[in-house]
Amino acid sequence: MLLEHSENYDVKIQAGENQNSKEFRAHSNILCARCPYFKSALSTNWVTRKDGVVSLEKQSGRDILNLMVAADELLLEELVTYVQDYLVTDQCSWVQQNFVQVLHTVFRLSNCKKLQDFCLESICEDPQPFFISNDFNELDKEILFGLETLDQFMPYIRFTAISRPDFYDKVRPYKQILGYELYEELMQFHFKDIKPKSADLPARIAYSRIDSIILKPKHAAVISNWIERKESPFVFSKKNVYQFDLIYRGTRDGFSNGAIINRCQNYGAYVVVIKIRGCNKVVGGYNSLGYRRSMNNTQGFQSGFLTQMEWKYSLDSFLFYSDDMKNIKTMHLSRVSTPNQAHYASTHHAVNFGNSDLICNGLSGSCYKNYYQYRLLESEFTTEEIEIFAVNSQ
């Protein structure tokens, strides 16, 4: 009877707009039983609403992932895209901690390419958390078999560094992926001590992890080498000298001078990274002096120094730029050429290298050569994201 009549309904669904709209009356029990989306959407404690806007900020990563599945079932492509972006930018830590759960979900959804790519890139960048996770062995083999992208990474796996028990328990079940010849070579190595014909790779470089939307660990390694003034910035040592600790993110903390200084005051040396809106370009810099708050400053805050509105000396500060962060070889360095004017202390600019070499005021900025070595952007820009990291020795 409930399916045929709308009496005693408790849900109204309006589709369309103005004269092209239509109203449907339904029973919440039936909607919740038949559709995961309505089961989530009609839950009293699942979402918070304000002025007709659904907020995801207080929801768990699992609930947001379920929302994406429901949106895909209902062919709500814009919502699927939005939820993917939110998971990648605002819930990236949760995604990385729950790779198996996320992979099981997104590889069944053709519209989730962005989240699929994010998972794969993160795993390839730092595979250890994925492989040592408690639920790794629960990953559906068909997902691995279906990943054609695995082929290109196979030569970089150090199979001979895997212990015999781990090889038997964690590699052997996936022998179909390895191919017959490689699998036989590895079996002989682990059980007959016969070295594989192909040369083994050197020990893997242990990049420090970094909480960043813009930077990967390899980018932080290049910047660390520049801080150390190494002649070969793209050659990495096994020991990480610096730890990059996130202290400010624009989309999280707000795009304003006050927000930057409130988060960063009293920290020492820092790295600022700016993603430019509408392109793949990234510009940033290393400030060896850091942010401090002046107790004598009657105007409140100031950027980076003890005295307001004055030049500050630094031999070690530098700028960097890349037009494609996927390739670290496109990262370019520009060291300070006039140390006496490395930074201009001013409450008007929370980020100010030189006086015009790199300036950022929240959502707007500019980059024109003046007191640093090379031309980088030579233009004004609109900010998509800003991140600032305290640089600490390890």
C-alpha positions as CSV (number, residue, x, y, z in Angstrom):
1,M,0.0,0.0,0.0
2,L,2.8,2.4,0.8
3,L,4.2,1.9,-2.7
4,E,0.9,2.9,-4.3
5,H,-0.4,5.7,-2.2
6,S,1.2,8.9,-0.9
7,E,-1.0,9.4,2.2
8,N,0.9,10.0,5.4
9,Y,4.0,10.9,3.4
10,D,6.9,12.5,5.3
11,V,9.2,13.5,2.4
12,K,8.8,15.9,-0.4
13,I,11.2,15.8,-3.4
14,Q,11.1,18.7,-5.8
15,A,12.8,18.3,-9.2
16,G,13.4,21.1,-11.7
17,E,12.9,24.8,-11.4
18,N,10.0,27.3,-11.7
19,Q,7.3,26.1,-14.2
20,N,9.4,23.1,-15.1
21,S,9.4,21.7,-11.6
22,K,7.5,18.7,-10.2
23,E,6.9,17.6,-6.6
24,F,7.0,13.9,-5.5
25,R,5.7,12.7,-2.2
26,A,7.3,9.7,-0.6
27,H,7.8,7.7,2.6
28,S,11.3,8.0,4.2
29,N,11.3,4.3,5.3
30,I,10.9,3.1,1.7
31,L,13.5,5.6,0.4
32,C,16.0,4.6,3.0
33,A,15.5,0.9,2.4
34,R,15.9,1.1,-1.3
35,C,18.6,3.8,-1.8
36,P,21.9,4.3,0.1
37,Y,21.8,8.0,-0.8
38,F,18.5,8.7,0.9
39,K,19.5,6.5,3.8
40,S,22.4,8.9,4.4
41,A,20.7,12.1,3.3
42,L,17.6,11.5,5.6
43,S,19.6,10.6,8.6
44,T,19.1,13.1,11.4
45,N,22.7,13.1,12.5
46,W,24.5,12.6,9.2
47,V,24.6,16.2,7.9
48,T,24.2,19.7,9.2
49,R,22.3,22.2,7.2
50,K,22.5,26.0,7.2
51,D,20.7,28.2,4.8
52,G,20.1,25.2,2.5
53,V,23.8,24.3,2.3
54,V,25.1,20.8,3.3
55,S,28.3,20.9,5.2
56,L,30.9,18.1,4.9
57,E,33.3,19.5,7.4
58,K,32.1,17.6,10.4
59,Q,31.5,14.3,8.6
60,S,33.8,11.3,8.7
61,G,35.8,10.2,5.7
62,R,33.8,7.0,5.5
63,D,30.4,8.9,5.4
64,I,31.7,11.2,2.7
65,L,32.9,8.2,0.7
66,N,29.5,6.7,1.0
67,L,27.9,9.9,-0.2
68,M,30.1,9.7,-3.3
69,V,28.9,6.2,-4.0
70,A,25.2,7.3,-3.6
71,A,25.8,10.3,-5.9
72,D,27.3,8.0,-8.5
73,E,24.3,5.7,-8.3
74,L,22.0,8.6,-8.9
75,L,24.1,9.9,-11.7
76,L,24.8,13.2,-9.9
77,E,28.1,13.9,-11.7
78,E,28.7,17.3,-10.3
79,L,28.3,16.0,-6.7
80,V,30.7,13.1,-7.5
81,T,33.3,15.6,-8.8
82,Y,32.9,17.9,-5.8
83,V,33.2,15.0,-3.2
84,Q,36.3,13.7,-5.0
85,D,37.9,17.1,-4.8
86,Y,37.0,17.4,-1.1
87,L,38.4,14.0,-0.3
88,V,41.7,14.8,-2.1
89,T,42.2,18.3,-0.7
90,D,40.5,18.2,2.8
91,Q,40.5,14.5,3.7
92,C,43.8,13.4,2.0
93,S,45.2,12.1,5.4
94,W,42.1,9.9,5.9
95,V,42.3,8.6,2.3
96,Q,46.0,7.7,2.8
97,Q,45.2,5.9,6.0
98,N,42.4,3.9,4.4
99,F,43.7,3.1,0.9
100,V,42.3,-0.4,0.8
101,Q,38.8,0.8,1.7
102,V,39.0,3.7,-0.8
103,L,40.4,1.5,-3.6
104,H,37.6,-1.1,-3.1
105,T,35.1,1.7,-3.6
106,V,36.6,3.9,-6.4
107,F,37.7,1.2,-8.8
108,R,34.0,0.2,-9.2
109,L,33.1,3.8,-10.1
110,S,34.0,5.0,-13.6
111,N,33.5,8.6,-12.7
112,C,36.1,8.5,-9.9
113,K,39.2,8.9,-12.0
114,K,40.6,11.7,-9.9
115,L,40.4,9.8,-6.7
116,Q,41.8,6.7,-8.4
117,D,44.8,8.7,-9.7
118,F,45.4,10.3,-6.3
119,C,45.5,6.9,-4.6
120,L,47.9,5.4,-7.1
121,E,50.2,8.5,-7.1
122,S,50.3,8.5,-3.3
123,I,51.1,4.8,-3.1
124,C,53.9,5.0,-5.7
125,E,55.3,8.1,-3.9
126,D,55.4,6.3,-0.5
127,P,54.3,2.7,-0.8
128,Q,55.3,1.5,2.7
129,P,52.1,2.6,4.6
130,F,50.0,0.9,1.9
131,F,51.8,-2.4,2.0
132,I,52.2,-2.6,5.8
133,S,48.6,-1.7,6.5
134,N,46.6,-4.3,8.5
135,D,44.0,-4.7,5.7
136,F,46.4,-4.9,2.7
137,N,45.8,-8.6,2.4
138,E,42.1,-7.9,2.1
139,L,42.5,-6.0,-1.1
140,D,40.7,-7.6,-3.9
141,K,43.2,-9.3,-6.3
142,E,41.0,-8.2,-9.3
143,I,41.8,-4.6,-8.4
144,L,45.5,-5.2,-8.7
145,F,45.1,-7.4,-11.8
146,G,43.1,-4.6,-13.5
147,L,45.7,-1.9,-12.8
148,E,47.7,-1.7,-16.1
149,T,49.7,1.1,-14.5
150,L,51.4,-1.4,-12.2
151,D,53.5,-2.6,-15.1
152,Q,55.6,0.5,-15.3
153,F,56.4,0.4,-11.6
154,M,57.4,-3.3,-11.5
155,P,61.1,-2.7,-12.3
156,Y,61.4,-0.4,-9.3
157,I,60.3,-2.9,-6.7
158,R,63.2,-4.2,-4.6
159,F,62.1,-7.9,-4.4
160,T,65.4,-9.1,-3.0
161,A,65.0,-6.7,0.0
162,I,61.8,-8.5,1.0
163,S,62.2,-11.2,3.7
164,R,61.4,-14.8,2.8
165,P,58.4,-15.0,5.1
166,D,57.0,-11.7,3.7
167,F,57.7,-12.9,0.2
168,Y,55.8,-16.1,0.8
169,D,52.8,-14.4,2.6
170,K,52.5,-11.1,0.8
171,V,54.1,-11.5,-2.7
172,R,53.4,-15.1,-3.7
173,P,49.6,-14.7,-3.7
174,Y,50.0,-12.1,-6.5
175,K,52.3,-14.2,-8.7
176,Q,50.0,-13.7,-11.7
177,I,51.0,-10.1,-11.7
178,L,54.7,-10.8,-11.7
179,G,54.8,-13.1,-14.7
180,Y,56.2,-16.6,-14.9
181,E,59.9,-15.8,-15.4
182,L,60.2,-13.1,-12.7
183,Y,58.3,-15.2,-10.2
184,E,60.6,-18.3,-10.9
185,E,63.7,-16.1,-10.4
186,L,62.4,-14.8,-7.1
187,M,61.5,-18.3,-5.9
188,Q,65.0,-19.4,-6.7
189,F,66.5,-16.4,-4.9
190,H,64.4,-16.8,-1.7
191,F,64.6,-20.6,-1.5
192,K,67.9,-21.5,-3.3
193,D,69.9,-18.3,-2.8
194,I,70.3,-17.9,-6.5
195,K,70.6,-14.2,-7.4
196,P,68.1,-12.9,-10.0
197,K,69.5,-12.3,-13.5
198,S,68.4,-8.7,-13.5
199,A,70.5,-6.3,-11.3
200,D,69.0,-5.3,-8.0
201,L,68.2,-1.7,-7.3
202,P,70.1,0.3,-4.7
203,A,68.5,1.0,-1.4
204,R,65.4,3.1,-1.5
205,I,65.7,6.7,-0.4
206,A,63.5,7.3,2.7
207,Y,61.8,10.6,2.0
208,S,60.2,12.3,4.9
209,R,56.5,12.4,4.8
210,I,54.9,15.8,4.4
211,D,51.3,17.1,5.0
212,S,50.8,19.0,1.8
213,I,48.4,19.4,-1.1
214,I,51.0,21.1,-3.3
215,L,54.3,19.4,-2.4
216,K,55.4,15.7,-2.5
217,P,58.2,14.4,-0.4
218,K,60.6,14.5,-3.4
219,H,59.9,18.3,-3.8
220,A,60.7,18.8,-0.1
221,A,63.9,16.8,-0.7
222,V,65.0,19.2,-3.5
223,I,64.2,22.3,-1.3
224,S,66.2,20.7,1.6
225,N,69.2,20.3,-0.8
226,W,68.9,23.9,-1.7
227,I,68.9,24.9,1.9
228,E,72.0,22.8,2.4
229,R,73.5,24.5,-0.8
230,K,74.3,21.1,-2.4
231,E,75.7,21.2,-5.9
232,S,73.4,18.4,-7.1
233,P,69.9,19.2,-5.7
234,F,68.3,16.2,-7.5
235,V,70.6,13.7,-5.9
236,F,69.1,12.6,-2.6
237,S,70.8,11.1,0.5
238,K,69.3,8.4,2.6
239,K,69.1,10.6,5.6
240,N,66.6,13.4,5.7
241,V,68.1,16.6,7.2
242,Y,65.0,18.7,7.5
243,Q,61.4,18.1,8.5
244,F,58.7,20.3,7.0
245,D,55.8,20.9,9.4
246,L,52.6,22.4,8.0
247,I,51.7,25.5,10.0
248,Y,49.4,27.3,7.6
249,R,47.1,26.4,4.7
250,G,45.0,29.0,2.9
251,T,41.9,26.9,2.2
252,R,42.0,25.7,5.8
253,D,43.0,28.9,7.8
254,G,41.8,31.7,5.5
255,F,43.5,33.8,2.8
256,S,44.5,36.9,4.6
257,N,47.6,38.5,6.1
258,G,46.2,38.3,9.6
259,A,45.5,34.5,9.2
260,I,49.0,33.9,8.0
261,I,50.7,35.8,10.8
262,N,48.4,34.4,13.5
263,R,49.3,30.9,12.4
264,C,53.0,31.5,11.8
265,Q,54.2,34.0,14.4
266,N,57.1,33.0,16.6
267,Y,58.2,30.3,14.2
268,G,61.7,30.2,12.8
269,A,62.8,29.4,9.3
270,Y,60.0,28.5,7.0
271,V,59.1,27.5,3.4
272,V,56.1,29.1,1.6
273,V,54.6,27.4,-1.4
274,I,51.9,29.1,-3.6
275,K,49.8,27.2,-6.2
276,I,48.7,29.7,-8.9
277,R,45.0,29.5,-10.0
278,G,44.2,28.4,-13.5
279,C,47.5,26.6,-14.3
280,N,50.1,24.1,-13.0
281,K,52.6,26.8,-11.9
282,V,54.0,26.9,-8.4
283,V,56.1,29.6,-6.9
284,G,57.6,29.8,-3.4
285,G,60.5,30.6,-1.2
286,Y,62.6,29.8,1.8
287,N,62.9,32.5,4.6
288,S,65.8,31.7,6.9
289,L,64.7,34.4,9.4
290,G,61.1,33.3,10.0
291,Y,58.1,35.0,11.5
292,R,58.2,36.9,14.9
293,R,55.7,39.0,16.7
294,S,56.9,42.4,18.0
295,M,55.7,43.2,21.5
296,N,56.4,46.9,20.7
297,N,54.3,47.0,17.6
298,T,51.2,49.1,18.3
299,Q,49.6,48.0,15.0
300,G,49.4,44.4,16.2
301,F,51.2,42.0,13.9
302,Q,54.1,42.2,11.5
303,S,55.7,39.9,9.1
304,G,58.8,38.1,10.0
305,F,60.8,40.6,12.1
306,L,61.4,42.5,15.3
307,T,61.0,46.0,13.8
308,Q,58.3,47.3,11.5
309,M,58.8,48.5,8.0
310,E,62.5,47.8,7.4
311,W,64.8,45.7,5.3
312,K,66.2,42.5,6.7
313,Y,69.5,40.8,5.9
314,S,69.8,37.2,4.8
315,L,72.4,35.3,2.8
316,D,70.4,32.0,2.9
317,S,66.9,32.9,1.7
318,F,65.9,31.9,-1.9
319,L,62.9,31.6,-4.3
320,F,61.9,28.7,-6.4
321,Y,59.5,28.1,-9.3
322,S,58.1,25.2,-11.3
323,D,55.6,25.1,-14.2
324,D,55.1,21.3,-13.8
325,M,55.5,19.8,-10.3
326,K,55.1,16.3,-11.6
327,N,58.6,16.7,-12.9
328,I,61.1,17.8,-10.2
329,K,63.6,18.7,-12.9
330,T,61.4,21.7,-13.8
331,M,62.0,23.3,-10.3
332,H,64.2,26.4,-10.7
333,L,66.2,28.1,-7.9
334,S,66.8,31.9,-7.5
335,R,69.0,32.9,-4.6
336,V,69.1,36.3,-3.0
337,S,71.5,38.6,-4.9
338,T,71.2,41.6,-2.5
339,P,71.4,40.1,1.0
340,N,70.8,43.5,2.7
341,Q,67.4,43.6,1.0
342,A,66.4,39.9,1.2
343,H,63.1,40.7,3.0
344,Y,61.0,43.8,3.6
345,A,59.3,43.7,7.0
346,S,55.8,45.1,6.7
347,T,52.4,44.5,8.2
348,H,51.0,45.0,4.7
349,H,52.5,41.8,3.2
350,A,52.6,38.6,5.2
351,V,54.8,37.1,2.4
352,N,57.4,39.5,1.1
353,F,60.7,38.4,-0.5
354,G,62.8,41.4,-1.6
355,N,60.2,44.1,-2.2
356,S,58.7,42.8,-5.3
357,D,60.5,39.5,-6.0
358,L,57.6,37.6,-4.3
359,I,54.7,39.2,-2.6
360,C,51.4,37.6,-1.5
361,N,48.4,39.1,0.2
362,G,46.0,36.3,0.6
363,L,44.3,35.6,-2.8
364,S,46.5,38.0,-4.8
365,G,50.3,38.2,-5.4
366,S,53.1,39.3,-7.7
367,C,56.5,38.1,-8.7
368,Y,59.0,40.5,-10.4
369,K,62.8,40.2,-10.3
370,N,64.5,42.8,-8.1
371,Y,66.8,41.6,-5.3
372,Y,67.0,37.9,-6.3
373,Q,69.1,36.3,-9.0
374,Y,66.7,35.3,-11.8
375,R,63.3,36.1,-13.4
376,L,60.7,33.6,-12.4
377,L,57.1,34.7,-13.2
378,E,57.4,38.4,-14.0
379,S,53.6,38.8,-13.5
380,E,50.8,39.2,-11.0
381,F,48.8,36.1,-10.1
382,T,45.7,34.8,-8.3
383,T,46.3,32.3,-5.6
384,E,44.6,28.9,-5.6
385,E,46.4,27.6,-2.5
386,I,49.1,28.7,-0.1
387,E,51.0,26.4,2.3
388,I,53.7,27.5,4.8
389,F,55.9,24.9,6.6
390,A,58.2,25.4,9.6
391,V,61.6,24.0,8.7
392,N,63.1,22.0,11.5
393,S,66.4,20.0,11.6
394,Q,66.0,16.2,12.2
